[in-house]
Amino acid sequence: MRRITVLAAALVLGVAGLCFAADNNLLLDDLEVTVSGGPEGTVDFGAGNGSSVDVSASSDVKNSGNQALKVVYDAVPGGYMYIARGQGLDAKNANWTLKPEDVKWAEYKAISFYMYGTDSKAMIAFDIKDNGGELWRFTLEDNFKGWKQIICEFDKFMVRDDWQPEDADKNGQLDFPIKIFQFEPLPGSKGTLYFDTVELVKK
């Protein structure tokens, strides 16, 4: 009987520990917005050189809250696309739930998001723009099915060597605060992806 009590207590403590660990994450952007593009939009998205992308809200497939971001795309060789949220974008209402300057970035080791995979083997880039306007890239493969948390540690990001904004400082150093994140399915893939719940992961 005592052993059962001890095991039960340990289980409760374990669950409490898991909850505490989860609570250490900081919700950066819940994507609970009326999804729209263009200059007045809440998501900055577009495509070119033959690629196409359509972004909408999904209330059926979601990780948390009322919706997720649904991305229907066709990424052709030589083409490009982007689906972005943050400060200083062409879509002026695409700001995160939190302001970048209000985050104590030194307390966090990674940025994470949830993705609904289809095991398509497509490659997806997750870019961040730092305080100097420089773009950094983390690349993953859609090699799973259903929702999965993708944890992108800051020291695993690589400076984009294919393109940088003209006003980027190009100093090769990840300068905080981060201002923008964006998703980009890479050329040679086509399908539908869902993204949700962007968080910062505590050190």
C-alpha positions, 0 to 999 in steps of 0.5 A: 500500500505504501509503495502504491502511495509513493508511486502515486506521489511520484507520478503527481510530482512528475506530471507537475514537473512536466507542467512546470517545464511547459510553463517555462516556455513563453508564448510569442505568437498564437496565430489567433488572427483573422488571416489576411494578406496585403498592406493591411494584412495580418500575415505577410505572404507571397511567392514568385518565379512560378511558385504559389502560396495561399494562406488561411485560417484552419479551425479544423486542424489546429494545435491549440486555441481556435485555429492554426495557419493553413498553407497550401503551396506549390514550390517549383525549382527556381521559385520562392515563397514566404509566410511571415509574422513580426515587426517591420513587414509590408503587412502592417498588422502582422505583429506578434502577440508579444513585442520583441522589445518586451522579451528577455531574450537572454533567458531563452535558448530556442524558438519553437513552433508546432507543425502538422506534418504529412510525411511528404519529405518536403524540406521547410525553411524556418527563417528569423530576422535579427535586430540588424536585419540579417536573415538566419535559417533553420531547415527541417524535413516533413518526415512525420504525421500529425502535430509535432513541436519543432524546436529550433535552437538559436545556435543551430541557425545558419546565416542565409547565404543565398539572399539578404536584405539590402539593409542587413548589417551582414555581421554574421552574428545573431543580434537580439531581439529577433524581429520576424519569423517566416516559413518557406517550403523549399522548391521541389515540393507541393502540398498543405501544411499547418503551423501553430503556437510559436514559443520561446524555450527557456534555457 
